[in-house]
Amino acid sequence: MRRALPFLLRRLVLLVPLLFVVALGTFVLLRLGGQDPSAMLAGPTATADEIARLRAQYGLDRPLPVQFLIWLGRVLNGDLGHSWISNRPVLAELVDRAPASLELLVLGVLIGALVGVPVGLISALRRGRGFDHAARLISLLGFSVPTYFLGLALLLIFFYVLEWAPPGMGRLSLMLDPPPRVTGSFLLDALFAGRWETAQSAAAQLVLPVASIAILCAAPIIAQTRAIALSVLSSPPIAYAEAQGLPPRTIARIALRNAATPVVTFIGAELVGLVGSGSLIEYVFAWGGTGQFGLDAIVKGDFAVVQGYVLLLAVFSVVVFLAVDLLVLVLEPRAGRA
């Protein structure tokens, strides 16, 4: 643990320039998109004078470097601006919606990892056998299915055809009121409040979107775990263990221990990468999280929300990779020397 502090400090020092570059890049790319948010806000019947007044009101008539510095100064003070569509603070909107997105991502990646890691490891241990071929086929199918189509297909099969799942219309049945907010998760908050019918409805609404993300997550984890495990199984330590006549179960534990660090790193990268896919899943199931909110802002040209959303994703990515680095440091203390 003595090495953990300098390790953390090195990572945190890199955080400042990284977030600055993300903020600058997002600001510039949005301005290069050619959309005029003041014209969109004013409406199709607005006059040139009305559009000019809106541009002055929001500071859009000032030079781009000045606009960026003003926005950056507000961000450092915790002000991400106001949504031009909802007229609410962007930070408040993101904080309100973040638990819904985290609920999907965490549950989906957890289930995907719990399925993908064992399947990938067993596939490597049984290379060339029936289980290996089946696992590779399932992984290939998971890679091939488009995200949007996957959500719609699950809705078609389990809601429309089999009638096993509720409609994809949000996080809770329209006949029920949300529970008192504690964590932001309807399921947990309903359990805390003792509202069992609400908790049952929230759990039922979670099944299909979480299953979609779990499928998207499990497919690459199976393939990557298999590749990592095959590399480990061909290494000298495993060859020595086999030469000593150790049982297959012991060899599997040794292989898993040696493969743990790259697998954990890959799962962390997968969690960050699934944020984009999760946005599409949220859209399909009308989930109302930050992903759906960000996509709406992109379509409607709400610059303040898009900038805040991208900055939130950057912070989320940094936090995830920092947690992964700490976990890797626990699994492999020598990593702290890097």
Backbone hydrogen bonds in HBPLUS format (Angstrom, degrees):
<---DONOR---> <-ACCEPTOR-->    atom                        ^
c    i                          cat <-CA-CA->   ^        H-A-AA   ^      H-
h    n   atom  resd res      DA  || num        DHA   H-A  angle D-A-AA Bond
n    s   type  num  typ     dist DA aas  dist angle  dist       angle   num
A0004-ALA N   A0001-MET O   3.05 MM   3  4.99 144.5  2.18  96.0 106.8     1
A0007-PHE N   A0003-ARG O   3.26 MM   4  6.27 152.7  2.34 142.9 151.0     2
A0008-LEU N   A0004-ALA O   2.83 MM   4  6.03 155.5  1.89 151.4 157.2     3
A0009-LEU N   A0005-LEU O   2.92 MM   4  6.16 159.5  1.96 153.5 159.7     4
A0010-ARG N   A0006-PRO O   2.96 MM   4  6.14 156.5  2.02 146.4 151.3     5
A0011-ARG N   A0007-PHE O   3.26 MM   4  6.54 155.7  2.33 142.5 148.6     6
A0012-LEU N   A0008-LEU O   2.87 MM   4  6.13 157.7  1.92 153.5 160.2     7
A0013-VAL N   A0009-LEU O   2.94 MM   4  6.09 149.4  2.03 147.6 155.0     8
A0015-LEU N   A0012-LEU O   3.05 MM   3  4.95 141.0  2.21  94.7 106.5     9
A0018-LEU N   A0014-LEU O   3.31 MM   4  6.30 154.5  2.38 144.3 151.8    10
A0019-LEU N   A0015-LEU O   2.98 MM   4  6.14 166.9  1.99 157.2 159.5    11
A0020-PHE N   A0016-VAL O   3.03 MM   4  6.22 155.8  2.09 151.0 158.4    12
A0021-VAL N   A0017-PRO O   2.95 MM   4  6.10 161.4  1.99 148.1 152.1    13
A0022-VAL N   A0018-LEU O   2.99 MM   4  6.26 160.3  2.03 149.7 155.4    14
A0023-ALA N   A0019-LEU O   2.88 MM   4  6.04 164.2  1.90 148.3 152.7    15
A0024-LEU N   A0020-PHE O   2.88 MM   4  6.08 166.2  1.90 153.2 157.0    16
A0025-GLY N   A0021-VAL O   2.80 MM   4  5.88 166.4  1.82 150.9 155.5    17
A0026-THR N   A0022-VAL O   2.91 MM   4  6.02 163.6  1.93 150.8 155.3    18
A0027-PHE N   A0023-ALA O   3.01 MM   4  6.13 162.2  2.04 146.9 152.1    19
A0028-VAL N   A0024-LEU O   2.95 MM   4  6.16 167.9  1.96 156.2 159.0    20
A0029-LEU N   A0025-GLY O   2.94 MM   4  6.02 169.2  1.96 151.6 155.2    21
A0030-LEU N   A0026-THR O   3.03 MM   4  6.07 158.8  2.07 147.9 153.4    22
A0031-ARG N   A0027-PHE O   3.21 MM   4  6.42 153.9  2.29 142.1 149.0    23
A0032-LEU N   A0028-VAL O   2.96 MM   4  6.22 135.7  2.16 144.8 157.9    24
A0033-GLY N   A0030-LEU O   3.21 MM   3  5.23 153.9  2.28  98.8 106.7    25
A0039-ALA N   A0036-ASP O   3.15 MM   3  5.55 124.0  2.48 107.3 119.7    26
A0040-MET N   A0036-ASP O   3.21 MM   4  6.57 154.8  2.27 149.1 156.7    27
A0041-LEU N   A0037-PRO O   2.83 MM   4  6.01 155.0  1.89 148.7 155.3    28
A0042-ALA N   A0038-SER O   2.93 MM   4  6.05 155.4  1.99 144.3 151.1    29
A0043-GLY N   A0039-ALA O   3.13 MM   4  6.22 140.8  2.29 138.7 147.2    30
A0046-ALA N   A0043-GLY O   3.32 MM   3  5.61 170.0  2.33 113.0 115.5    31
A0051-ILE N   A0047-THR O   3.08 MM   4  6.39 159.0  2.12 150.7 156.3    32
A0052-ALA N   A0048-ALA O   2.93 MM   4  6.13 153.9  2.00 145.0 152.5    33
A0053-ARG N   A0049-ASP O   2.94 MM   4  6.21 152.6  2.01 147.6 154.6    34
A0054-LEU N   A0050-GLU O   3.08 MM   4  6.34 154.5  2.15 144.8 151.3    35
A0055-ARG N   A0051-ILE O   2.95 MM   4  6.22 155.1  2.01 148.2 155.2    36
A0056-ALA N   A0052-ALA O   3.01 MM   4  6.27 154.7  2.08 146.9 153.1    37
A0057-GLN N   A0053-ARG O   2.88 MM   4  6.08 151.6  1.96 144.0 152.6    38
A0058-TYR N   A0054-LEU O   3.04 MM   4  6.26 156.3  2.10 152.6 156.5    39
A0060-LEU N   A0055-ARG O   2.72 MM   5  4.74 133.0  1.94 150.2 152.8    40
A0059-GLY N   A0056-ALA O   3.29 MM   3  4.96 155.6  2.35  94.5 101.6    41
A0062-ARG N   A0059-GLY O   3.46 MM   3  5.82 166.5  2.48 110.8 112.6    42
A0066-VAL N   A0063-PRO O   3.09 MM   3  5.39 118.9  2.48 104.1 118.7    43
A0067-GLN N   A0063-PRO O   2.94 MM   4  6.29 160.1  1.98 155.9 162.4    44
A0068-PHE N   A0064-LEU O   2.87 MM   4  6.12 160.3  1.91 157.2 162.1    45
A0069-LEU N   A0065-PRO O   2.99 MM   4  6.19 163.6  2.02 146.9 151.0    46
A0070-ILE N   A0066-VAL O   2.97 MM   4  6.12 160.0  2.01 151.8 157.2    47
A0071-TRP N   A0067-GLN O   2.98 MM   4  6.16 164.1  2.00 148.1 152.8    48
A0072-LEU N   A0068-PHE O   2.77 MM   4  5.96 161.0  1.81 153.8 159.6    49
A0073-GLY N   A0069-LEU O   2.95 MM   4  6.04 157.4  2.00 143.7 149.4    50
A0074-ARG N   A0070-ILE O   3.12 MM   4  6.40 152.8  2.19 145.5 152.5    51
A0075-VAL N   A0071-TRP O   2.93 MM   4  6.21 152.0  2.01 148.0 156.3    52
A0076-LEU N   A0072-LEU O   3.01 MM   4  6.28 158.2  2.06 151.2 155.8    53
A0077-ASN N   A0074-ARG O   3.07 MM   3  5.09 135.9  2.27  96.1 108.9    54
A0079-ASP N   A0074-ARG O   2.74 MM   5  4.94 158.2  1.79 149.7 143.2    55
A0078-GLY N   A0075-VAL O   2.85 MM   3  4.96 159.3  1.89 111.7 114.8    56
A0090-VAL N   A0081-GLY O   2.84 MM   9  5.77 172.4  1.85 147.5 149.5    57
A0083-SER N   A0088-ARG O   2.80 MM   5  5.50 171.1  1.80 161.3 159.4    58
A0087-ASN N   A0083-SER O   2.85 MM   4  4.95 134.2  2.06 125.4 136.9    59
A0093-GLU N   A0089-PRO O   3.09 MM   4  6.42 158.3  2.14 151.6 157.6    60
A0094-LEU N   A0090-VAL O   2.93 MM   4  6.20 163.5  1.95 157.5 161.4    61
A0095-VAL N   A0091-LEU O   2.91 MM   4  6.06 163.3  1.94 151.7 156.4    62
A0096-ASP N   A0092-ALA O   2.97 MM   4  6.05 158.4  2.02 145.8 151.7    63
A0097-ARG N   A0093-GLU O   3.14 MM   4  6.28 146.8  2.25 142.5 150.7    64
A0098-ALA N   A0094-LEU O   2.85 MM   4  5.77 134.6  2.06 147.8 158.6    65
A0100-ALA N   A0097-ARG O   3.21 MM   3  5.67 128.0  2.50 110.6 122.5    66
A0102-LEU N   A0098-ALA O   2.90 MM   4  6.12 169.2  1.91 165.3 168.8    67
A0103-GLU N   A0099-PRO O   2.91 MM   4  5.91 152.9  1.99 143.1 150.0    68
A0104-LEU N   A0100-ALA O   3.39 MM   4  6.66 157.7  2.45 140.5 144.5    69
A0105-LEU N   A0101-SER O   2.96 MM   4  6.21 174.9  1.97 159.6 160.8    70
A0106-VAL N   A0102-LEU O   2.84 MM   4  5.75 169.2  1.85 152.6 156.0    71
A0107-LEU N   A0103-GLU O   3.23 MM   4  6.09 162.5  2.26 139.1 144.3    72
A0108-GLY N   A0104-LEU O   2.86 MM   4  5.81 160.3  1.90 148.6 155.3    73
A0109-VAL N   A0105-LEU O   2.85 MM   4  5.89 168.3  1.87 153.1 156.6    74
A0110-LEU N   A0106-VAL O   2.91 MM   4  5.90 155.7  1.97 144.0 151.7    75
A0111-ILE N   A0107-LEU O   2.98 MM   4  6.13 168.2  1.99 151.3 154.1    76
A0112-GLY N   A0108-GLY O   2.88 MM   4  5.99 160.1  1.92 145.0 151.8    77
A0113-ALA N   A0109-VAL O   2.80 MM   4  5.90 152.9  1.87 146.8 153.3    78
A0114-LEU N   A0110-LEU O   2.93 MM   4  6.12 159.0  1.97 147.8 153.9    79
A0115-VAL N   A0111-ILE O   3.02 MM   4  6.21 138.0  2.20 144.6 154.9    80
A0116-GLY N   A0112-GLY O   2.70 MM   4  5.68 162.7  1.73 145.7 152.0    81
A0117-VAL N   A0113-ALA O   3.03 MM   4  5.63 168.7  2.05 140.3 144.0    82
A0119-VAL N   A0115-VAL O   3.23 MM   4  6.24 161.3  2.27 149.9 155.4    83
A0120-GLY N   A0116-GLY O   2.86 MM   4  5.86 160.3  1.89 147.5 153.5    84
A0121-LEU N   A0117-VAL O   2.95 MM   4  6.11 157.9  2.00 152.0 158.1    85
A0122-ILE N   A0118-PRO O   2.88 MM   4  6.03 170.4  1.89 155.3 157.9    86
A0123-SER N   A0119-VAL O   2.87 MM   4  5.94 152.6  1.94 144.4 152.8    87
A0124-ALA N   A0120-GLY O   3.07 MM   4  6.28 147.7  2.18 138.9 146.4    88
A0125-LEU N   A0121-LEU O   2.98 MM   4  6.29 155.6  2.04 148.8 155.9    89
A0126-ARG N   A0122-ILE O   2.89 MM   4  6.06 136.6  2.08 143.8 155.1    90
A0129-ARG N   A0126-ARG O   3.06 MM   3  5.67 160.6  2.10 142.2 142.4    91
A0133-HIS N   A0129-ARG O   3.08 MM   4  6.43 161.0  2.12 155.5 160.6    92
A0134-ALA N   A0130-GLY O   2.96 MM   4  6.19 162.6  1.99 154.3 159.1    93
A0135-ALA N   A0131-PHE O   2.89 MM   4  6.04 161.8  1.92 151.3 156.3    94
A0136-ARG N   A0132-ASP O   2.99 MM   4  6.16 160.1  2.04 149.4 154.6    95
A0137-LEU N   A0133-HIS O   3.00 MM   4  6.17 151.4  2.08 144.4 152.4    96
A0138-ILE N   A0134-ALA O   2.94 MM   4  6.19 162.3  1.97 152.5 156.8    97
A0139-SER N   A0135-ALA O   2.93 MM   4  6.10 159.6  1.98 146.8 152.9    98
A0140-LEU N   A0136-ARG O   2.93 MM   4  6.07 154.2  2.00 141.7 148.7    99
A0141-LEU N   A0137-LEU O   2.96 MM   4  6.22 155.4  2.02 149.2 155.5   100
A0142-GLY N   A0138-ILE O   2.94 MM   4  6.21 156.8  2.00 148.5 155.0   101
A0143-PHE N   A0139-SER O   2.98 MM   4  6.27 146.0  2.09 144.3 153.6   102
A0144-SER N   A0140-LEU O   3.00 MM   4  6.17 144.1  2.13 141.8 151.7   103
A0145-VAL N   A0141-LEU O   3.14 MM   4  6.27 147.1  2.25 155.2 159.5   104
A0150-LEU N   A0146-PRO O   2.93 MM   4  6.12 153.0  2.00 153.9 161.8   105
A0151-GLY N   A0147-THR O   3.28 MM   4  6.63 162.8  2.31 157.5 158.6   106
A0152-LEU N   A0148-TYR O   3.21 MM   4  6.48 166.4  2.22 150.0 153.9   107
A0153-ALA N   A0149-PHE O   2.76 MM   4  5.89 154.6  1.82 151.8 159.4   108
A0154-LEU N   A0150-LEU O   3.00 MM   4  6.23 159.9  2.04 152.1 156.5   109
A0155-LEU N   A0151-GLY O   3.07 MM   4  6.31 156.1  2.13 146.1 152.8   110
A0156-LEU N   A0152-LEU O   2.87 MM   4  6.09 158.2  1.91 147.8 154.1   111
A0157-ILE N   A0153-ALA O   2.94 MM   4  6.13 164.1  1.96 152.4 155.9   112
A0158-PHE N   A0154-LEU O   2.91 MM   4  5.81 159.5  1.95 148.9 153.3   113
A0159-PHE N   A0155-LEU O   2.94 MM   4  5.12 144.4  2.07 127.1 136.8   114
A0160-TYR N   A0155-LEU O   3.14 MM   5  6.62 157.0  2.20 154.6 161.7   115
A0161-VAL N   A0156-LEU O   2.93 MM   5  6.21 148.5  2.03 152.5 162.4   116
A0162-LEU N   A0157-ILE O   2.85 MM   5  6.05 166.3  1.87 160.0 164.5   117
A0164-TRP N   A0158-PHE O   2.69 MM   6  5.34 141.6  1.84 153.8 166.9   118
A0165-ALA N   A0158-PHE O   2.96 MM   7  5.54 154.8  2.03 134.7 135.1   119
A0169-MET N   A0167-PRO O   2.87 MM   2  5.58 130.5  2.11 109.1  93.7   120
A0170-GLY N   A0285-PHE O   3.04 MM 115  6.08 149.3  2.13 154.3 153.2   121
A0176-LEU N   A0173-SER O   3.13 MM   3  5.59 169.2  2.14 116.4 119.4   122
A0189-ASP N   A0185-SER O   2.86 MM   4  5.92 168.4  1.87 159.6 163.6   123
A0190-ALA N   A0186-PHE O   2.91 MM   4  5.83 151.0  1.99 137.7 145.4   124
A0191-LEU N   A0187-LEU O   3.05 MM   4  6.29 153.2  2.13 145.2 152.6   125
A0192-PHE N   A0188-LEU O   2.87 MM   4  6.15 159.2  1.91 152.9 158.7   126
A0193-ALA N   A0189-ASP O   2.99 MM   4  6.15 147.5  2.09 139.9 148.6   127
A0194-GLY N   A0190-ALA O   2.99 MM   4  6.02 110.6  2.48 133.2 149.3   128
A0195-ARG N   A0190-ALA O   2.91 MM   5  5.10 152.1  1.99 154.3 154.4   129
A0194-GLY N   A0191-LEU O   3.15 MM   3  5.02 150.6  2.24  96.8 105.7   130
A0199-ALA N   A0195-ARG O   2.96 MM   4  6.25 154.9  2.03 148.8 156.9   131
A0200-GLN N   A0196-TRP O   2.88 MM   4  6.05 155.1  1.94 147.4 153.7   132
A0201-SER N   A0197-GLU O   3.00 MM   4  6.24 156.9  2.05 145.4 151.4   133
A0202-ALA N   A0198-THR O   2.88 MM   4  6.11 161.0  1.92 150.8 156.3   134
A0203-ALA N   A0199-ALA O   2.92 MM   4  6.08 156.4  1.97 146.8 153.0   135
A0204-ALA N   A0200-GLN O   2.97 MM   4  6.15 154.5  2.04 144.4 151.4   136
A0205-GLN N   A0201-SER O   2.96 MM   4  6.22 155.5  2.02 150.0 156.3   137
A0206-LEU N   A0202-ALA O   3.15 MM   4  6.32 133.7  2.37 136.1 147.7   138
A0206-LEU N   A0203-ALA O   3.18 MM   3  5.11 130.5  2.44  92.3 105.5   139
A0210-VAL N   A0206-LEU O   2.97 MM   4  5.83 161.2  2.00 159.7 165.8   140
A0211-ALA N   A0207-VAL O   2.84 MM   4  5.94 154.4  1.91 148.2 156.5   141
A0212-SER N   A0208-LEU O   2.92 MM   4  6.14 150.9  2.01 148.7 156.3   142
A0213-ILE N   A0209-PRO O   3.13 MM   4  6.42 163.8  2.15 149.6 152.2   143
A0214-ALA N   A0210-VAL O   2.83 MM   4  6.02 157.0  1.88 150.9 158.4   144
A0215-ILE N   A0211-ALA O   2.95 MM   4  6.11 154.1  2.02 147.1 152.6   145
A0216-LEU N   A0212-SER O   3.08 MM   4  6.35 163.8  2.10 149.0 153.4   146
A0217-CYS N   A0213-ILE O   2.86 MM   4  6.02 141.8  2.00 144.3 155.2   147
A0218-ALA N   A0214-ALA O   2.77 MM   4  5.84 160.8  1.81 149.3 154.6   148
A0219-ALA N   A0215-ILE O   3.32 MM   4  6.30 165.6  2.34 150.2 151.8   149
A0221-ILE N   A0217-CYS O   3.38 MM   4  6.47 156.9  2.43 147.5 154.0   150
A0222-ILE N   A0218-ALA O   2.85 MM   4  6.00 157.4  1.90 159.0 163.1   151
A0223-ALA N   A0219-ALA O   3.30 MM   4  6.60 167.7  2.32 150.4 152.8   152
A0224-GLN N   A0220-PRO O   2.83 MM   4  5.96 165.3  1.85 151.9 156.5   153
A0225-THR N   A0221-ILE O   2.81 MM   4  5.74 163.9  1.83 147.1 152.5   154
A0226-ARG N   A0222-ILE O   2.98 MM   4  6.03 157.9  2.03 144.9 151.5   155
A0227-ALA N   A0223-ALA O   3.05 MM   4  6.26 160.0  2.09 144.2 149.5   156
A0228-ILE N   A0224-GLN O   2.88 MM   4  6.10 164.7  1.91 154.5 158.7   157
A0229-ALA N   A0225-THR O   2.79 MM   4  5.86 163.6  1.82 149.5 154.9   158
A0230-LEU N   A0226-ARG O   2.89 MM   4  6.03 156.7  1.94 148.7 154.9   159
A0231-SER N   A0227-ALA O   3.11 MM   4  6.32 153.2  2.18 142.5 149.4   160
A0232-VAL N   A0228-ILE O   2.93 MM   4  6.26 154.6  2.00 149.0 156.4   161
A0233-LEU N   A0229-ALA O   2.77 MM   4  5.97 159.9  1.81 152.6 158.3   162
A0234-SER N   A0230-LEU O   3.19 MM   4  6.33 132.2  2.43 137.2 147.4   163
A0235-SER N   A0232-VAL O   2.99 MM   3  5.18 162.6  2.02 112.5 116.2   164
A0239-ALA N   A0235-SER O   3.15 MM   4  6.44 160.1  2.19 152.4 158.6   165
A0240-TYR N   A0236-PRO O   2.87 MM   4  6.08 155.3  1.94 154.8 161.1   166
A0241-ALA N   A0237-PRO O   2.96 MM   4  6.21 154.4  2.03 141.1 148.2   167
A0242-GLU N   A0238-ILE O   2.87 MM   4  6.14 157.0  1.92 152.9 158.4   168
A0243-ALA N   A0239-ALA O   2.94 MM   4  6.13 151.0  2.02 141.4 149.9   169
A0244-GLN N   A0240-TYR O   2.99 MM   4  6.26 136.2  2.18 142.8 154.3   170
A0246-LEU N   A0241-ALA O   3.29 MM   5  5.88 168.5  2.31 162.3 159.3   171
A0245-GLY N   A0242-GLU O   3.01 MM   3  5.16 156.5  2.07 104.2 111.5   172
A0250-THR N   A0247-PRO O   3.06 MM   3  5.46 122.6  2.41 108.4 121.7   173
A0251-ILE N   A0247-PRO O   3.12 MM   4  6.47 158.8  2.16 153.6 160.1   174
A0252-ALA N   A0248-PRO O   2.83 MM   4  6.04 150.9  1.92 147.3 155.4   175
A0253-ARG N   A0249-ARG O   3.06 MM   4  6.36 150.4  2.15 142.0 149.2   176
A0254-ILE N   A0250-THR O   3.01 MM   4  6.33 155.8  2.07 148.4 154.8   177
A0255-ALA N   A0251-ILE O   2.90 MM   4  6.14 158.9  1.95 148.6 154.5   178
A0256-LEU N   A0252-ALA O   2.89 MM   4  6.08 156.6  1.94 147.3 153.8   179
A0257-ARG N   A0253-ARG O   2.94 MM   4  6.11 157.1  1.99 145.5 151.7   180
A0258-ASN N   A0254-ILE O   3.03 MM   4  6.29 157.4  2.08 149.0 154.4   181
A0259-ALA N   A0255-ALA O   2.90 MM   4  6.01 137.8  2.09 141.7 153.7   182
A0260-ALA N   A0256-LEU O   2.95 MM   4  5.81 115.7  2.38 141.0 154.2   183
A0263-VAL N   A0259-ALA O   3.14 MM   4  6.17 157.1  2.20 154.8 161.9   184
A0264-VAL N   A0260-ALA O   2.85 MM   4  5.97 163.7  1.88 157.4 161.3   185
A0265-THR N   A0261-THR O   3.07 MM   4  6.27 161.1  2.10 151.7 157.1   186
A0266-PHE N   A0262-PRO O   2.97 MM   4  6.13 153.7  2.04 141.1 148.1   187
A0267-ILE N   A0263-VAL O   2.93 MM   4  6.20 156.4  1.99 151.2 157.5   188
A0268-GLY N   A0264-VAL O   3.03 MM   4  6.28 156.4  2.09 148.9 154.8   189
A0269-ALA N   A0265-THR O   3.07 MM   4  6.37 158.2  2.11 146.5 152.2   190
A0270-GLU N   A0266-PHE O   2.81 MM   4  6.04 148.6  1.91 146.5 156.3   191
A0271-LEU N   A0267-ILE O   2.87 MM   4  6.13 149.0  1.97 146.7 154.4   192
A0272-VAL N   A0268-GLY O   3.17 MM   4  6.52 157.0  2.23 147.5 152.5   193
A0273-GLY N   A0269-ALA O   2.88 MM   4  6.08 159.5  1.92 146.8 153.4   194
A0274-LEU N   A0270-GLU O   2.90 MM   4  5.98 138.4  2.07 144.5 153.9   195
A0275-VAL N   A0272-VAL O   3.24 MM   3  5.70 164.9  2.26 112.1 116.5   196
A0278-GLY N   A0274-LEU O   2.66 MM   4  5.74 155.4  1.71 150.8 158.6   197
A0279-SER N   A0275-VAL O   3.08 MM   4  6.33 136.0  2.28 137.6 147.7   198
A0279-SER N   A0276-GLY O   3.15 MM   3  5.19 129.7  2.41  94.6 107.4   199
A0280-LEU N   A0277-SER O   3.12 MM   3  5.34 119.9  2.49 100.4 114.0   200
A0281-ILE N   A0277-SER O   3.06 MM   4  6.43 157.2  2.11 150.1 157.0   201
A0282-GLU N   A0278-GLY O   2.84 MM   4  6.03 156.1  1.89 146.8 153.4   202
A0283-TYR N   A0279-SER O   3.03 MM   4  6.28 147.3  2.14 139.2 148.1   203
A0284-VAL N   A0280-LEU O   2.98 MM   4  6.30 157.1  2.03 150.4 155.7   204
A0285-PHE N   A0281-ILE O   3.07 MM   4  6.29 162.7  2.10 154.4 158.1   205
A0287-TRP N   A0282-GLU O   2.89 MM   5  4.72 162.7  1.92 136.3 141.7   206
A0286-ALA N   A0283-TYR O   3.34 MM   3  5.01 164.1  2.37  97.8 102.0   207
A0293-PHE N   A0289-GLY O   3.10 MM   4  6.26 159.2  2.14 147.0 153.5   208
A0294-GLY N   A0290-THR O   2.78 MM   4  5.90 154.4  1.85 145.8 152.0   209
A0295-LEU N   A0291-GLY O   3.01 MM   4  6.28 159.3  2.06 150.5 155.7   210
A0296-ASP N   A0292-GLN O   2.98 MM   4  6.16 160.7  2.02 148.2 153.7   211
A0297-ALA N   A0293-PHE O   3.03 MM   4  6.25 153.6  2.10 142.9 150.2   212
A0298-ILE N   A0294-GLY O   2.98 MM   4  6.28 150.1  2.07 146.3 154.1   213
A0299-VAL N   A0295-LEU O   3.01 MM   4  6.28 164.2  2.04 153.7 157.2   214
A0300-LYS N   A0296-ASP O   2.94 MM   4  6.11 156.9  1.99 150.6 157.1   215
A0301-GLY N   A0297-ALA O   2.88 MM   4  5.73 113.2  2.34 137.0 150.6   216
A0302-ASP N   A0297-ALA O   2.89 MM   5  4.77 152.8  1.97 139.4 144.0   217
A0303-PHE N   A0301-GLY O   3.05 MM   2  5.64 118.1  2.45 110.4  93.9   218
A0306-VAL N   A0302-ASP O   3.07 MM   4  6.34 165.5  2.09 157.3 161.9   219
A0307-GLN N   A0303-PHE O   2.92 MM   4  6.09 168.4  1.93 158.7 161.0   220
A0308-GLY N   A0304-ALA O   3.08 MM   4  6.23 161.8  2.11 143.2 148.5   221
A0309-TYR N   A0305-VAL O   2.72 MM   4  5.85 155.7  1.78 153.2 160.8   222
A0310-VAL N   A0306-VAL O   2.93 MM   4  6.09 167.3  1.95 153.6 156.1   223
A0311-LEU N   A0307-GLN O   3.04 MM   4  6.15 158.2  2.09 144.4 150.9   224
A0312-LEU N   A0308-GLY O   2.91 MM   4  6.07 149.8  2.00 141.8 150.2   225
A0313-LEU N   A0309-TYR O   2.96 MM   4  6.28 154.0  2.03 148.0 154.8   226
A0314-ALA N   A0310-VAL O   2.97 MM   4  6.26 151.4  2.05 146.1 153.9   227
A0315-VAL N   A0311-LEU O   2.99 MM   4  6.29 160.0  2.03 149.9 154.5   228
A0316-PHE N   A0312-LEU O   2.85 MM   4  6.06 161.6  1.88 150.9 156.6   229
A0317-SER N   A0313-LEU O   2.86 MM   4  6.05 157.2  1.91 146.5 152.4   230
A0318-VAL N   A0314-ALA O   3.00 MM   4  6.25 159.1  2.05 148.4 153.8   231
A0319-VAL N   A0315-VAL O   2.93 MM   4  6.18 162.4  1.96 154.0 158.6   232
A0320-VAL N   A0316-PHE O   2.94 MM   4  6.15 162.2  1.97 152.1 156.8   233
A0321-PHE N   A0317-SER O   2.96 MM   4  6.16 171.0  1.97 153.9 156.3   234
A0322-LEU N   A0318-VAL O   2.87 MM   4  5.98 146.4  1.98 144.4 154.3   235
A0323-ALA N   A0319-VAL O   2.93 MM   4  6.16 156.6  1.98 147.6 153.5   236
A0324-VAL N   A0320-VAL O   2.86 MM   4  6.16 153.8  1.93 149.0 157.3   237
A0325-ASP N   A0321-PHE O   2.86 MM   4  6.02 154.1  1.93 140.6 147.6   238
A0326-LEU N   A0322-LEU O   3.01 MM   4  6.31 154.0  2.08 146.4 152.9   239
A0327-LEU N   A0323-ALA O   2.96 MM   4  6.22 156.7  2.01 146.8 153.3   240
A0328-VAL N   A0324-VAL O   2.80 MM   4  6.04 157.8  1.85 152.3 158.8   241
A0329-LEU N   A0325-ASP O   2.88 MM   4  6.08 146.3  1.99 140.0 149.7   242
A0330-VAL N   A0326-LEU O   3.05 MM   4  6.38 141.2  2.20 140.6 150.5   243
A0330-VAL N   A0327-LEU O   3.14 MM   3  5.08 123.1  2.48  91.8 106.0   244
A0331-LEU N   A0327-LEU O   2.96 MM   4  6.28 158.6  2.01 149.1 154.9   245
A0332-GLU N   A0328-VAL O   2.64 MM   4  5.68 156.1  1.70 152.1 159.3   246
A0335-ALA N   A0332-GLU O   2.91 MM   3  5.80 166.6  1.92 130.8 134.9   247
A0336-GLY N   A0333-PRO O   3.17 MM   3  5.86 160.5  2.21 117.6 122.3   248
A0337-ARG N   A0334-ARG O   3.15 MM   3  5.78 165.6  2.17 116.1 120.5   249
A0338-ALA N   A0335-ALA O   3.10 MM   3  5.63 159.6  2.14 114.1 120.1   250
